[in-house]
Amino acid sequence: MNTYLKRQKKVSSLLAREDIALLVLCDREGMRNCSIRYLTGHPSDSVLFIFVDGRTLLLPWDINLAQIKATATQIKPYNDYGRTLSQAVAKVLEEEKLPAGSRVEVPAELPYPEFMKISADSRYQFVCREGGLTAVVEDMRQIKDDDELATLRKAFAITDDILDKIEAVLRKGQCTETDIALLIDREARLAGAEGTGFETLAAAMGRSYNIHAFPAYTGANMPADGLSIIDFGVKYDGYTSDVTTTITQNLNKEQERMVRIIEGAVKVAEGLLKPGTLTTELSGAVNDFLEKNGYVMPHNLGHGIGLYIHEKPFLRVKVDPVKLEKGMVFTIEPGIYDPQLGGIRLENDYLITDTGFEKLTRSRIIRL
């Protein structure tokens, strides 16, 4: 069976358990939901209806794109349904003639005025809840299947090739933060990627102390004496990588120590990467190591990656403990930052396997 159909059937079975007749998902400006791409393959604005009997109806804004990319029981133009979510829901319910009293779940992110329009039809029970079926689909996406891993590996291969090109350019001599950012975008697209997974961050010594440099990149020279950071990802068929490399040049004694601390933090994390480890345990161990060495990390240790750049699981210290499971793909990115000394972060992408982990990217400290 087609991978998308398998995923749709799985969601339909969840509807039956929750006594939901119809689940409505929406991906549009201001309310993005890449679960529609996960379930159908369609990469653009659309509304997806999933019925408890296993049928699906996709209403894309771009019907031509959907006919090439998407898998659903039916695909019809959004224009035929009024091009507003409330009108589309009303028309689908009219066409389907669901039994009175049927439960229809709509997105938790739906603005209240829009929910009031949809729920005006008193024949049905409309459900709009946090932690509902939209969240359940997000939980499904934590465990990557073979098709997803194959796609991610293509993104990682392009990423590693770009890392090598970045290092080669920096070793040749002076360029700028902007040169690096444009190189990344150009090489990603030439390699068949959709582009970058997020806005590239390239920050030489004067701005590397920011967790996320603002602006993302400038005309400042790279490489520069001290610590410089480049953070980027490549999006391939919807799935993104996420890596950060730090470039070092003519470091002082404490900056050298910062590099050793971050390399040590990565080893601490990798020593705990296996099924069953709690995300809080993993994050706590790295934070303790950094604090013992006199530094505090002002952000999470890492996050899941896939169709979103930041998705479950989140590697946090005190909240939302999650057990690592085979098939989870996430970043490990310890970082420390000082306004005078600069910042250092080392980020790679990892896969949890049956007995441990696989390191999926080759980001490293580039010493010049």
Secondary structure, 3 states (H helix, E strand, C coil): CCHHHHHHHHHHHHHHHHCCCEEEEEEECCECCCHHHHHHCCCCCEEEEEECCCCEEEEECCHHHHHHHCCCCEECCHHHHCCCHHHHHHHHHHHHCCCCCCEEECCCCCCHHHHHHHCCCCCCEEECCCCCHHHHHHHHCCECCHHHHHHHHHHHHHHHHHHHHHHHHHHHCCEEHHHHHHHHHHHHHHCCCCEECCCCEEECCCCCCCCCCCCCCCCCEECCCEEEEEEECEEECCEECCEEEEEEECCCHHHHHHHHHHHHHHHHHHCCCCCCCEHHHHHHHHHHHHHHCCCCCCCCCEEECCCCCCEEEEECCCCCCCECCCCEEEEECCEEEECCCEEEECEEEEEECCCCEEECCCCCEEEC
